[in-house]
Every structure is written in C-alpha cells, then in structure tokens.
Amino acid sequence: MMQPPGAPAPHKNPILVITSQVVKGGISGRGLTFALERLGHEVWFLPTILLPWHPGHGMGTRIVPPSESFAAIAEELAGTPHLNRIGAVVSGYLGSTKQAGAIAGIVKAVKKANPQALYLCDPIIGDYPSGGHGGLYVPEETAEAIRDQLVPLADIVTPNCFELGWLTGSTIETETQALSAARFLGNERVLVTSSPALRRNAIANLLAGPRGAVAAEHAVITDPPKGTGDLIAGLFLANLLAGLDDEEALKRASASVFRTGGQECQERRGRAAVCGGAAIGGPGHGAGDLPARSGSKGPCLTGPTSGLPASMAARRAGSPSCEISTGRRTCGSKSSRPSPPL
C-alpha cells in the first residue's frame, strides 16, 4: 500500500459509516472514522446513538435520535446527488429498532447510485458472557431487525462468534461449526471474529469468502481493549477497496488490530514483554501504519503467506471434508445447515 515518493495518491471513494458515537474513548464510530480517514478515505458519519463511553465501562446516558428525525436524515442522504461517490457503507450498533429500516433504505439507494459499492454489516448485538455480562446487549427486536433487514443486503458480514451463533441459530464451539454457520448465513463474505482456533490458547479471525476460507490466528490477549471488532471490520473493508485479495486483506487487518491491541495492553499494564500470552515486540504501529507489511519485524507464518507479526499465523481453514478442486478450496456448502442449538 506504500506509494512511491512524489506519486499521486490513488483515488479513494468516501465511506458512509452508520454506528454509535462515544464521547470518551476510541471505539465504534470514533475509532472507525479515524482509521478510515488515516487510510485516505473521506468518511460520511451518521451516528445512531450518543454515549459517554463504552457500555462495558459503566452505565451512562443514552441519547438516541427520534426515529422520525433519523429517518429524515437517512432519506436526505439517500437523495443527495453525491451518493454515487460512495464506495461503501458500514453499519454497526443501532440505537433503536426502527433505524434498521432507514439504514436499509440508504443501502439500497447507494447500491442503485453505484452498483459497485460494498455494504458491510457489523451486527453488533451481543457477546459471550464475561465478568457477569453477556448475551444480547440490544433488545431482541433490534437484533431481529438487523438479522432480517440488514444482513440479507450485506456483501460482507462481520459477526463475532456469539453473534454468528445467534443469527444462524447454531452452536459454535469449533472452527468447522463456525465455518458451516458462516456459509449458511449466505453472504458473499462472512468474517467471524473471535472464532475458535486450532492452536491452544489462540483465537482466530475466520473468513468464509467466494474463493474458500482462510483463518488468521493469534495468541489470546487477556483483557483486550474494547472496539477491536469495529476496527477489523473497517480495515478489512478498506483493504478490499484498495484491491487486495481476501487473504491479504484479512492478514493485514488482523495484524494491525493485533498490534494495536497488544500495544494498548502493554501501555495499560506499564510493561513491554508478554501481554496475556501474546508476544509483543518491536516499535508501535499507529493508525497511520495500519496495514501490516510483508517483511515487518517478527513475521511468523504457516503456509504460503507473509506479513503477520509474531504470535500470529494465517492458514487455509476448513474441515477434513473440504475438497480441493480446480485450484479452489471449497468448505462448508452454503446449502448445508449448521447444527441446531443444543
């Protein structure tokens, strides 16, 4: 992604981001907008809710725009003559159930104005219990609206493991189950964050795409920073828009988020060595250097890939039933339903 000195920067279309906004912290809309702008994209940002901080940091006032006002802004955006400039739409956390319909209207309008535009739906609805909290953290009707109105429109869906299980009604405890559920969801690309990994004490970002499946694994980081799901979704999208193939887009996005999380973990604990089992080394990588580069310090890979930091590995994913044919790996047919919940 580096440009030769003096070369003009490549044209990058604006990205419309529709998600929450916090006053304190770098999660959700704040972090996503910052990262995309540092990568050269103009960002149109439509907040769905205003919060003082991440809900995991304590209770706070929620300011949700009235449904009529949100729908009116969405309609005005959908009618702007500049809509054909939009290269992608990202939706995340919803402040109310009725926002789903308004967002669907924007997505359809963008697709009509620019058929090449991508829509990434980050279905932020819940997570596995941790510290006494977990499960759905939006009303069930909001989760259902995301599932029924937004996910079907998406080119890319980026659920965590809990969200994928809820969306598909499946139990996910293994990589094979995650891959089966991702294929059942039916979207062209499904990026599962916090997916089960093959290595011990590791976690994976599992991508089920049109050319097969690939997983980027890294060591588990204890008490990771909030908002990494938003960040990897945005970076993966930006990498695709830059022309990278699925595997390289996943590798670079995963490496960037891993480094960012590990660095914050170090700074939070005031030591630079091993953080929650994840080896962190070398200079910090800020948002201006988000894409991981081949040959960067500490690459450690399995398979014919390069560019990931230490303690991270990329590999082709799939169960023993996966077949290799005509040079493509096909795993988990879209028509095969995942195991029902137990």
C-alpha positions in Angstrom: 0.0 0.0 0.0 3.0 2.3 0.1 3.2 4.8 -2.7 6.5 5.9 -4.4 7.7 9.3 -3.3 6.0 12.0 -5.3 3.4 9.7 -6.8 -0.1 11.0 -6.7 -2.3 9.3 -4.0 -4.8 6.8 -5.5 -8.4 8.0 -5.6 -10.4 6.6 -2.7 -14.2 6.8 -2.6 -15.9 8.1 0.5 -17.3 5.5 3.0 -20.6 6.1 4.8 -20.4 4.9 8.4 -23.6 4.4 10.4 -23.0 3.4 14.0 -22.7 4.6 17.6 -20.7 7.6 18.8 -18.9 7.9 22.2 -17.6 11.0 23.9 -14.7 9.2 25.7 -12.7 6.5 24.1 -11.8 5.4 20.6 -14.4 2.7 19.9 -17.1 2.4 17.3 -17.7 5.5 15.1 -14.8 7.4 16.6 -12.2 4.7 16.0 -13.6 3.6 12.7 -13.7 7.1 11.3 -10.2 7.9 12.5 -8.8 4.7 10.9 -10.5 5.1 7.6 -9.5 8.8 7.3 -5.9 7.9 8.1 -6.1 5.4 5.2 -7.2 8.2 2.9 -11.0 7.8 2.8 -13.4 10.6 3.3 -16.0 9.5 5.8 -19.6 10.4 6.0 -20.7 9.6 9.6 -24.3 9.1 10.7 -24.4 8.4 14.5 -27.2 6.1 15.7 -26.7 6.9 19.4 -24.5 9.1 21.6 -22.9 7.5 24.7 -20.5 8.9 27.2 -18.2 5.9 26.9 -18.3 2.2 26.0 -21.1 0.5 28.0 -18.6 -2.0 29.4 -17.0 0.8 31.3 -20.2 1.6 33.3 -23.7 2.9 32.9 -24.2 6.2 31.1 -26.8 8.4 29.5 -28.0 7.2 26.1 -29.1 9.9 23.6 -31.0 8.2 20.7 -32.3 10.4 17.9 -36.1 10.3 17.4 -37.0 7.7 14.8 -38.6 10.3 12.6 -35.6 12.6 12.7 -33.2 9.7 12.0 -35.4 8.5 9.1 -35.5 12.1 7.7 -31.7 12.4 7.7 -31.4 9.0 6.1 -33.9 10.0 3.4 -32.0 13.2 2.7 -28.7 11.3 2.4 -30.3 8.8 0.1 -31.5 11.7 -2.1 -28.2 13.6 -2.4 -26.8 13.8 -5.9 -23.4 13.0 -4.5 -24.5 9.5 -3.5 -22.8 7.9 -6.5 -19.4 8.8 -4.9 -19.9 6.5 -2.0 -17.7 3.4 -2.3 -19.0 1.5 0.7 -21.5 1.6 3.6 -20.7 0.3 7.0 -23.4 -0.2 9.6 -22.8 -1.2 13.2 -24.6 -0.6 16.5 -28.2 0.5 16.3 -29.8 2.8 18.9 -33.3 1.7 18.1 -35.2 -1.0 16.1 -36.7 1.4 13.6 -33.3 2.6 12.5 -32.8 -0.7 10.6 -35.4 0.2 8.0 -33.9 3.7 7.4 -30.4 2.2 7.1 -31.7 -0.4 4.6 -33.2 2.4 2.6 -29.8 4.2 2.4 -28.0 1.0 1.4 -30.4 0.3 -1.4 -30.1 3.9 -2.6 -26.3 3.7 -2.6 -26.3 0.4 -4.5 -28.6 2.0 -7.1 -26.4 5.0 -7.5 -23.2 3.0 -7.5 -23.7 -0.8 -8.2 -20.0 -1.4 -7.3 -20.4 0.0 -3.8 -20.0 -2.6 -1.0 -22.2 -2.9 2.1 -20.6 -4.2 5.3 -23.0 -5.1 8.1 -21.3 -5.4 11.5 -24.2 -7.0 13.5 -23.3 -5.6 16.9 -25.9 -7.3 19.1 -24.1 -9.2 21.8 -21.2 -11.4 23.0 -20.4 -14.3 25.2 -20.7 -13.7 29.0 -17.6 -12.1 30.6 -17.4 -10.7 34.1 -21.1 -11.4 34.7 -22.2 -9.7 31.5 -23.0 -11.2 28.1 -25.7 -12.4 25.8 -27.7 -9.9 23.7 -27.0 -6.3 24.7 -29.6 -4.9 22.5 -33.3 -5.6 22.6 -34.2 -8.8 20.9 -36.4 -6.9 18.4 -33.4 -4.8 17.4 -31.3 -7.9 16.9 -34.1 -9.4 14.8 -34.3 -6.2 12.7 -30.6 -6.4 12.0 -30.9 -10.1 11.1 -33.9 -9.7 8.9 -33.5 -6.3 7.2 -29.7 -5.6 7.1 -27.8 -8.9 7.0 -29.6 -10.0 3.8 -28.4 -6.8 2.0 -24.8 -7.1 3.0 -21.9 -8.1 0.8 -19.8 -8.6 4.0 -21.0 -9.5 7.5 -18.6 -9.4 10.4 -20.2 -11.1 13.4 -18.3 -12.3 16.5 -18.7 -15.9 17.4 -21.7 -15.3 19.7 -23.5 -13.1 17.1 -22.9 -15.7 14.3 -24.5 -18.4 16.5 -27.5 -16.2 17.3 -28.0 -15.1 13.7 -28.0 -18.7 12.5 -29.5 -20.5 15.5 -26.4 -22.7 15.8 -24.0 -23.8 18.5 -20.4 -22.8 17.7 -17.6 -24.4 19.6 -15.3 -25.5 16.8 -13.9 -24.0 13.6 -15.9 -26.4 11.5 -19.1 -25.2 13.2 -18.1 -21.6 12.7 -17.4 -22.2 9.0 -20.7 -24.1 8.5 -22.7 -21.3 10.1 -20.9 -18.6 8.1 -21.7 -20.4 4.9 -25.3 -20.9 6.0 -25.7 -17.2 6.5 -25.4 -16.9 2.7 -23.5 -13.6 2.3 -20.6 -13.4 -0.2 -18.1 -12.8 2.6 -18.5 -13.5 6.3 -15.7 -12.6 8.6 -16.1 -14.2 12.0 -14.1 -12.5 14.8 -13.2 -14.4 18.0 -13.6 -17.7 16.1 -12.3 -20.9 17.6 -8.7 -21.6 16.6 -6.8 -24.8 16.0 -3.9 -23.8 18.2 -4.1 -23.9 22.0 -4.5 -20.5 23.8 -5.3 -18.9 20.5 -8.2 -17.2 18.8 -8.9 -16.7 15.1 -10.4 -14.3 12.6 -12.1 -16.7 10.2 -13.1 -15.5 6.7 -15.6 -17.5 4.5 -15.4 -16.0 1.1 -16.2 -16.8 -2.5 -12.8 -18.4 -3.1 -12.7 -20.5 0.0 -11.9 -20.0 3.7 -8.9 -18.6 5.5 -8.1 -18.1 9.2 -5.7 -15.7 10.8 -4.9 -16.9 14.3 -3.1 -15.2 17.1 -2.5 -15.8 20.8 -5.2 -14.8 23.2 -4.8 -11.3 24.7 -6.1 -11.2 28.3 -8.5 -8.3 28.9 -8.3 -6.9 25.3 -9.2 -3.3 24.5 -12.8 -2.5 23.5 -13.7 -1.8 19.9 -11.4 -4.2 18.1 -14.4 -5.7 16.2 -15.2 -2.3 14.7 -11.6 -1.7 13.8 -11.0 -5.0 12.0 -14.3 -4.6 10.0 -13.2 -1.2 8.8 -9.7 -2.2 8.0 -10.8 -5.4 6.1 -13.2 -3.3 4.1 -10.5 -0.7 3.3 -8.1 -3.4 2.2 -10.7 -4.8 -0.2 -11.4 -1.4 -1.6 -7.7 -1.0 -2.1 -7.7 -4.0 -4.4 -6.2 -6.7 -2.1 -7.5 -10.2 -2.4 -9.4 -11.7 0.5 -6.5 -13.5 2.2 -4.1 -10.5 2.1 -6.9 -8.2 3.2 -7.6 -10.4 6.2 -3.9 -10.8 7.1 -3.2 -7.1 7.1 -6.3 -6.2 9.0 -5.7 -8.9 11.6 -2.1 -7.9 12.0 -3.0 -4.3 12.5 -5.6 -5.0 15.1 -3.4 -7.5 16.9 -0.6 -5.0 17.1 -2.9 -2.2 18.3 -4.5 -4.4 20.9 -1.1 -5.7 22.2 0.4 -2.2 22.3 -2.6 -0.8 24.3 -2.4 -3.8 26.6 1.3 -3.1 27.2 0.7 0.6 27.9 -2.2 -0.2 30.2 -0.1 -2.6 32.3 3.1 -0.5 32.1 5.4 -3.2 30.9 6.7 -4.3 27.5 7.3 -8.0 27.2 4.5 -10.6 27.1 0.9 -9.5 27.4 -1.7 -12.1 28.1 0.4 -14.8 26.3 0.8 -12.7 23.1 4.4 -11.9 22.4 4.6 -8.2 21.5 7.9 -6.8 20.2 9.3 -4.0 18.0 8.1 -0.5 17.6 4.5 0.6 18.0 2.3 0.8 14.9 -0.1 3.8 14.9 -3.1 4.3 12.8 -1.0 5.9 10.0 0.7 2.5 9.6 -2.4 0.3 10.0 -1.7 -2.1 7.1 0.8 -4.9 8.1 3.6 -5.1 5.6 5.5 -8.1 4.3 8.9 -8.2 5.9 7.9 -6.3 9.0 9.6 -7.2 12.3 8.7 -10.6 13.6 6.6 -12.3 10.9 5.7 -15.8 11.8 3.5 -17.7 9.4 2.3 -21.1 8.5 1.7 -21.8 4.8 2.4 -19.7 1.8 1.7 -16.3 3.4 3.7 -13.4 4.8 3.3 -10.2 6.6 1.9 -11.1 10.0 3.5 -10.3 13.3 5.0 -12.7 15.8 2.4 -15.0 17.6 0.1 -14.8 14.5 -0.4 -17.4 11.8 -2.5 -17.5 8.7 -3.7 -20.7 7.1 -6.4 -22.1 4.9 -9.4 -23.1 7.0 -11.8 -26.0 6.7 -12.8 -29.4 8.0 -11.4 -32.7 6.7 -14.5 -32.8 4.5 -13.2 -29.8 2.5 -12.3 -30.6 -1.1 -9.7 -29.1 -3.3 -10.9 -28.8 -6.9 -9.8 -26.7 -9.9 -7.4 -24.9 -7.7 -10.0 -23.6 -5.3 -10.8 -24.8 -1.8 -14.5 -25.2 -1.1 -15.5 -25.7 2.5 -19.0 -25.7 4.1 -21.5 -25.5 1.3 -24.0 -22.7 1.7 -26.8 -25.2 1.4 -25.7 -27.2 4.4 -27.4 -26.1 7.6 -25.3 -25.9 10.8 -26.0 -28.0 13.8 -29.1 -26.8 15.7 -28.6 -25.3 19.1 -28.4 -27.8 22.0 
